[in-house]
Amino acid sequence: MKTQNLFVQMLLTFAITLVTAAIVTLLWNLLIEKAGAAIDWKTSFLFAIVMGIALPVVKKQNG
């Protein structure tokens, strides 16, 4: 059951991080770069994958 809980936490963290990173890259392109309404999906997915794995694992190790 602990493995299933870890997997659910990974998916939840991935989803939240993906949405957040997509919004941040959209706002960055609109406000700072003046490149128009473009989302950098490559960076968003990469960041979400890394955080989706790392954060739940570290949380599980710390107790």
ABEGO torsion letter per residue (X at the ends): XAAAAAAAAAAAAAAAAAAAAAAAAAAAAAAAAGAEBBBBAAAAAAAAAAAAAAAAAAAAAAX
